[in-house]
């Protein structure tokens, strides 16, 4: 006689539920952006540590910023425009005010976006590799 299929362990169910809540939170924070739930879930799963309290680690992440980041790295022009207006332009304007000999503001915006979003060599840089522990306004996504 075979035994019935076992259900996933409690911690796996808790993580799945936390991921579903995080996907909903991200989508609610940025309703004008279109990120497939499975895409954002995979984006989050890649950033959850493999050890320790994975649910707590996920819940400590800057979910709303990670949603915006995910949309940006997947080429959503509205996300890139939102990120640029909300974070990059403000940071660049402050940098330009403090430096007279550096590049112009528009050039700096382009450089920041390239550093964050553009793939370099064999590994991707910027947001795709970010663990999401600090929000955009506090440091990095």
C-alpha positions in Angstrom: 0.0 0.0 0.0 1.4 3.4 -0.9 1.3 6.3 1.3 -0.4 9.6 0.2 1.8 12.2 -1.2 3.3 14.4 1.5 2.7 18.1 1.6 5.6 20.5 1.5 7.2 21.2 4.8 5.8 24.0 6.9 8.7 26.3 6.2 8.3 25.9 2.5 4.6 26.7 2.7 5.4 29.7 4.9 7.9 31.0 2.4 5.5 30.4 -0.5 2.8 32.4 1.3 5.4 35.2 2.1 6.4 35.3 -1.5 2.8 35.7 -2.6 2.3 38.5 -0.1 5.5 40.2 -1.4 4.4 39.9 -5.0 1.0 41.5 -4.1 2.8 44.3 -2.1 5.1 45.1 -5.0 2.3 45.2 -7.5 0.2 47.4 -5.2 3.0 49.9 -4.7 3.6 50.3 -8.5 0.2 49.7 -10.2 1.2 51.3 -13.5 4.0 48.8 -14.0 3.5 45.4 -15.5 5.7 42.6 -14.0 4.4 39.1 -14.3 3.9 37.6 -10.8 6.2 34.7 -11.6 8.9 37.0 -12.8 8.9 39.0 -9.6 8.7 35.9 -7.5 11.8 34.5 -9.2 13.5 37.9 -8.7 12.7 37.7 -5.0 13.6 34.0 -4.6 17.1 34.7 -6.1 17.7 37.2 -3.2 16.4 35.2 -0.3 19.3 33.5 1.5 19.4 29.8 1.4 20.0 29.5 5.2 18.4 30.9 8.3 14.9 32.3 8.6 14.1 32.8 4.9 10.6 34.3 5.6 12.1 36.9 8.0 14.8 37.7 5.5 12.2 38.2 2.7 10.0 40.3 5.0 12.9 42.6 5.8 13.5 43.3 2.1 12.5 46.6 0.5 9.8 44.9 -1.6 8.4 48.0 -3.2 11.8 49.1 -4.4 12.7 45.6 -5.6 9.5 45.5 -7.7 10.5 48.8 -9.3 14.0 47.3 -9.8 12.6 44.1 -11.4 10.5 46.1 -13.8 13.5 48.3 -14.7 15.9 45.4 -15.4 13.2 43.8 -17.6 13.0 46.9 -19.7 9.8 48.5 -18.6 10.2 52.1 -19.8 7.6 53.4 -17.3 9.6 51.8 -14.5 12.9 53.3 -15.7 11.2 56.7 -16.0 9.8 56.4 -12.5 13.1 55.4 -11.1 14.9 58.2 -12.9 12.5 60.8 -11.6 12.2 59.5 -8.1 15.8 58.6 -7.3 18.3 59.3 -10.0 17.5 62.9 -10.9 17.4 64.0 -7.2 20.7 62.3 -6.5 22.3 63.7 -9.6 21.0 67.2 -9.0 22.6 67.2 -5.5 25.9 65.9 -7.0 25.9 68.5 -9.7 25.4 71.3 -7.1 28.3 70.1 -5.1 30.7 69.7 -8.1 31.3 72.3 -10.7 33.9 70.4 -12.8 32.0 67.1 -13.3 29.8 65.9 -16.1 26.5 67.7 -16.8 23.3 66.5 -15.0 21.9 64.6 -18.0 25.2 62.8 -18.6 25.3 61.8 -14.9 21.7 60.5 -15.1 22.7 58.3 -18.1 25.8 57.0 -16.3 23.9 56.1 -13.2 21.2 54.2 -15.2 23.9 52.4 -17.2 25.7 51.3 -14.0 22.5 50.1 -12.4 20.7 48.5 -15.3 23.1 47.6 -18.1 24.8 44.2 -18.2 28.6 44.2 -18.2 30.7 41.4 -19.4 29.6 37.9 -18.3 27.8 39.0 -15.1 25.0 41.5 -14.7 25.7 44.4 -12.4 23.6 46.7 -10.3 20.0 45.7 -9.3 19.9 42.2 -10.8 22.5 41.2 -8.2 21.2 43.3 -5.3 19.9 41.5 -2.2 17.3 44.1 -1.6 18.1 44.8 2.0 18.1 48.6 1.7 15.6 50.7 -0.2 16.5 52.9 -3.0 16.2 56.0 -0.8 18.5 54.4 1.8 21.3 53.1 -0.4 20.7 50.5 -3.1 17.8 48.4 -4.1 
